[in-house]
Amino acid sequence: MDDQCPLCERRKEPGSEFCSVHRAASANIESAYSTWSEAYGGHLSKDEYYKKLVALGETGDAVKEVIQHLRNTGGST
């Protein structure tokens, strides 16, 4: 179904490829990247950032699902 989130059964949010849950996770990933990169001296690639997020026990399933999707599609947030 074209109006379905590619990561779950939920309906996509208007103007987004994701449902509200995965859209929020994607926005959180993107908004935190600059802070993380700065903390690592400005030398943190997106791939390294994704690896660090996935390795954290506190990282939620929705964030992990978005990261996996981005890796599979070669996309970015």
C-alpha positions as a Markdown table, in Angstrom:
| # | Residue | x | y | z |
|---|---|---|---|---|
| 1 | Met | 0.0 | 0.0 | 0.0 |
| 2 | Asp | 1.4 | 3.4 | -1.0 |
| 3 | Asp | 0.2 | 5.2 | 2.0 |
| 4 | Gln | 1.8 | 2.7 | 4.4 |
| 5 | Cys | 5.0 | 3.3 | 6.4 |
| 6 | Pro | 7.8 | 1.2 | 4.9 |
| 7 | Leu | 8.7 | 0.0 | 8.4 |
| 8 | Cys | 5.4 | -1.0 | 9.9 |
| 9 | Glu | 1.6 | -1.3 | 9.2 |
| 10 | Arg | 0.8 | 2.3 | 10.1 |
| 11 | Arg | -0.3 | 5.0 | 7.7 |
| 12 | Lys | 2.3 | 7.5 | 6.5 |
| 13 | Glu | 2.1 | 11.0 | 7.9 |
| 14 | Pro | 1.3 | 13.6 | 5.2 |
| 15 | Gly | 4.5 | 14.8 | 3.6 |
| 16 | Ser | 6.6 | 12.0 | 5.1 |
| 17 | Glu | 7.7 | 8.6 | 4.0 |
| 18 | Phe | 7.1 | 7.3 | 7.6 |
| 19 | Cys | 4.3 | 7.0 | 10.1 |
| 20 | Ser | 4.2 | 9.4 | 13.1 |
| 21 | Val | 6.3 | 7.0 | 15.2 |
| 22 | His | 9.1 | 6.5 | 12.6 |
| 23 | Arg | 8.9 | 10.2 | 11.5 |
| 24 | Ala | 9.5 | 11.3 | 15.1 |
| 25 | Ala | 12.4 | 8.8 | 15.4 |
| 26 | Ser | 13.9 | 10.1 | 12.1 |
| 27 | Ala | 13.6 | 13.7 | 13.3 |
| 28 | Asn | 15.3 | 12.8 | 16.6 |
| 29 | Ile | 18.1 | 11.0 | 14.8 |
| 30 | Glu | 18.7 | 14.1 | 12.6 |
| 31 | Ser | 18.4 | 16.7 | 15.4 |
| 32 | Ala | 20.9 | 14.9 | 17.7 |
| 33 | Tyr | 23.5 | 14.3 | 15.0 |
| 34 | Ser | 25.1 | 17.8 | 15.2 |
| 35 | Thr | 25.4 | 17.5 | 19.0 |
| 36 | Trp | 27.0 | 14.0 | 18.7 |
| 37 | Ser | 29.3 | 15.1 | 16.0 |
| 38 | Glu | 30.5 | 18.2 | 18.0 |
| 39 | Ala | 31.1 | 15.9 | 21.0 |
| 40 | Tyr | 33.4 | 13.8 | 18.8 |
| 41 | Gly | 35.3 | 16.8 | 17.6 |
| 42 | Gly | 33.3 | 17.3 | 14.4 |
| 43 | His | 34.7 | 14.0 | 13.0 |
| 44 | Leu | 31.7 | 11.7 | 13.4 |
| 45 | Ser | 30.3 | 10.4 | 10.1 |
| 46 | Lys | 26.7 | 9.5 | 9.9 |
| 47 | Asp | 27.5 | 5.8 | 9.6 |
| 48 | Glu | 29.6 | 6.0 | 12.8 |
| 49 | Tyr | 26.8 | 7.9 | 14.5 |
| 50 | Tyr | 24.3 | 5.2 | 13.5 |
| 51 | Lys | 26.6 | 2.4 | 14.8 |
| 52 | Lys | 26.9 | 4.2 | 18.1 |
| 53 | Leu | 23.1 | 4.7 | 18.4 |
| 54 | Val | 22.3 | 1.1 | 17.6 |
| 55 | Ala | 24.9 | -0.1 | 20.2 |
| 56 | Leu | 23.2 | 1.9 | 23.0 |
| 57 | Gly | 20.9 | -0.1 | 25.1 |
| 58 | Glu | 18.7 | 3.0 | 25.6 |
| 59 | Thr | 18.1 | 3.3 | 21.8 |
| 60 | Gly | 14.5 | 2.5 | 21.0 |
| 61 | Asp | 13.2 | 0.1 | 18.4 |
| 62 | Ala | 11.8 | 2.8 | 16.2 |
| 63 | Val | 15.2 | 4.6 | 16.0 |
| 64 | Lys | 16.9 | 1.3 | 15.2 |
| 65 | Glu | 14.3 | 0.5 | 12.5 |
| 66 | Val | 14.8 | 3.9 | 10.9 |
| 67 | Ile | 18.6 | 3.5 | 11.0 |
| 68 | Gln | 18.3 | 0.0 | 9.4 |
| 69 | His | 16.1 | 1.5 | 6.7 |
| 70 | Leu | 18.5 | 4.3 | 6.0 |
| 71 | Arg | 21.4 | 1.8 | 5.7 |
| 72 | Asn | 19.4 | -0.4 | 3.4 |
| 73 | Thr | 18.2 | 2.4 | 1.1 |
| 74 | Gly | 21.4 | 4.5 | 1.2 |
| 75 | Gly | 19.3 | 7.4 | 2.5 |
| 76 | Ser | 19.8 | 9.9 | 5.2 |
| 77 | Thr | 17.5 | 11.6 | 7.6 |
